[in-house]
Amino acid sequence: MREFTDEDFEQINAWRIERGAKILPMDAYPKMGLIEDGVAAGFLTITDAHWVIAENFVSNPKAYKGDREKAILEMIETFEQYAVKCGYRFLLAVTNHPKIEEYAKLSGGKPIDYRVYGKELPWVSGTH
């Protein structure tokens, strides 16, 4: 496993397309990400609050299922270790995929008692 780079963007978009998922623009991904080449990728959003958010997990549907599971669980563990080392109190995961929910539970995560809502805002290039 290694840090995600801009050159990996094409690879994860291909996986998203194969899975019938929406393509996200590169600037929709956090700067911190991990990838297991040919297998899976995941990202960590750093906040200025007491939590970090593990998100945008995607895996290669052609990779062996056991390799995909192992890579994603290792990413979650690595994100958790980073969060603890940096003094964060919570590691959250945002997902609508049952398998990622399962991984979160396997990693000791619990459901939170509220729903998350979002809205895409008008965006002007170069303002953020």
C-alpha positions as CSV (number, residue, x, y, z in Angstrom):
1,M,0.0,0.0,0.0
2,R,1.2,3.5,-0.8
3,E,0.0,7.1,-0.8
4,F,-2.4,8.0,-3.6
5,T,-1.0,10.3,-6.3
6,D,-2.7,12.3,-9.1
7,E,-1.5,9.6,-11.6
8,D,-3.8,7.1,-9.8
9,F,-6.9,9.1,-10.6
10,E,-7.5,7.3,-13.9
11,Q,-7.3,3.9,-12.3
12,I,-9.9,4.6,-9.6
13,N,-12.2,6.3,-12.2
14,A,-12.1,3.1,-14.2
15,W,-13.1,1.1,-11.2
16,R,-16.0,3.5,-10.5
17,I,-17.2,3.2,-14.1
18,E,-17.0,-0.6,-13.9
19,R,-19.1,-0.5,-10.7
20,G,-21.7,1.9,-12.2
21,A,-20.7,4.7,-9.8
22,K,-20.6,8.4,-10.5
23,I,-17.3,9.7,-11.6
24,L,-16.0,12.4,-9.2
25,P,-13.7,15.2,-10.3
26,M,-10.2,15.0,-8.9
27,D,-10.7,18.0,-6.7
28,A,-13.6,16.1,-4.9
29,Y,-11.0,13.8,-3.3
30,P,-9.1,14.7,-0.2
31,K,-5.3,15.2,-0.5
32,M,-4.7,12.2,1.8
33,G,-5.4,8.9,0.2
34,L,-4.0,5.4,0.1
35,I,-4.0,2.9,-2.8
36,E,-3.2,-0.8,-3.2
37,D,-2.3,-0.9,-6.9
38,G,-4.9,-2.8,-8.9
39,V,-7.0,-3.5,-5.8
40,A,-8.5,-0.6,-3.9
41,A,-8.2,3.0,-2.8
42,G,-9.5,5.1,0.1
43,F,-9.3,8.7,1.3
44,L,-9.1,10.6,4.6
45,T,-10.6,14.0,5.0
46,I,-8.8,16.0,7.7
47,T,-11.0,18.6,9.6
48,D,-10.3,21.4,12.0
49,A,-12.6,19.7,14.4
50,H,-11.9,16.6,16.5
51,W,-12.7,14.2,13.7
52,V,-11.4,12.8,10.5
53,I,-13.5,11.2,7.8
54,A,-12.6,8.0,5.9
55,E,-14.4,8.1,2.6
56,N,-14.5,7.5,-1.2
57,F,-13.4,3.9,-0.9
58,V,-13.4,2.2,-4.2
59,S,-12.1,-1.2,-5.3
60,N,-11.3,-2.9,-8.5
61,P,-14.2,-5.3,-9.2
62,K,-11.7,-7.6,-11.1
63,A,-9.4,-8.0,-8.1
64,Y,-9.7,-11.0,-5.8
65,K,-12.4,-10.3,-3.2
66,G,-10.0,-11.3,-0.3
67,D,-7.4,-8.8,-1.6
68,R,-10.0,-6.0,-1.8
69,E,-11.2,-6.7,1.8
70,K,-7.7,-6.9,3.2
71,A,-6.6,-3.6,1.5
72,I,-9.7,-1.7,2.7
73,L,-9.4,-2.9,6.2
74,E,-5.7,-2.0,6.2
75,M,-6.5,1.5,4.9
76,I,-9.1,2.0,7.8
77,E,-6.5,0.8,10.3
78,T,-3.8,3.1,8.8
79,F,-6.3,6.1,8.9
80,E,-7.1,5.2,12.5
81,Q,-3.4,5.1,13.5
82,Y,-2.8,8.5,11.8
83,A,-5.8,10.0,13.6
84,V,-4.7,8.8,17.0
85,K,-1.2,10.0,16.4
86,C,-2.5,13.5,15.4
87,G,-4.8,13.7,18.4
88,Y,-8.2,13.3,16.7
89,R,-11.1,11.9,18.8
90,F,-13.2,10.4,16.1
91,L,-12.8,8.5,12.9
92,L,-16.0,8.7,10.9
93,A,-16.9,6.9,7.7
94,V,-19.5,8.2,5.2
95,T,-20.9,5.5,2.9
96,N,-24.0,4.2,1.3
97,H,-22.4,0.9,0.5
98,P,-23.3,-2.1,2.8
99,K,-19.8,-3.6,2.4
100,I,-18.1,-0.5,3.7
101,E,-20.5,-0.5,6.6
102,E,-19.4,-4.1,7.3
103,Y,-15.7,-3.0,7.2
104,A,-16.5,-0.1,9.6
105,K,-18.1,-2.6,12.0
106,L,-15.3,-5.0,11.7
107,S,-12.9,-2.2,12.6
108,G,-14.9,-1.4,15.8
109,G,-17.1,1.3,14.3
110,K,-20.7,1.9,15.4
111,P,-23.6,3.6,13.6
112,I,-24.2,7.2,14.6
113,D,-27.7,8.2,15.5
114,Y,-28.2,11.0,12.8
115,R,-28.4,11.3,9.1
116,V,-26.0,13.2,6.9
117,Y,-27.4,15.5,4.3
118,G,-25.4,17.3,1.6
119,K,-25.8,19.8,-1.2
120,E,-23.4,20.6,-4.0
121,L,-22.8,24.3,-4.0
122,P,-22.0,26.7,-6.9
123,W,-18.2,26.6,-7.3
124,V,-15.9,29.1,-8.8
125,S,-12.5,27.7,-9.9
126,G,-9.5,29.0,-7.9
127,T,-11.5,30.3,-4.9
128,H,-10.6,27.4,-2.6
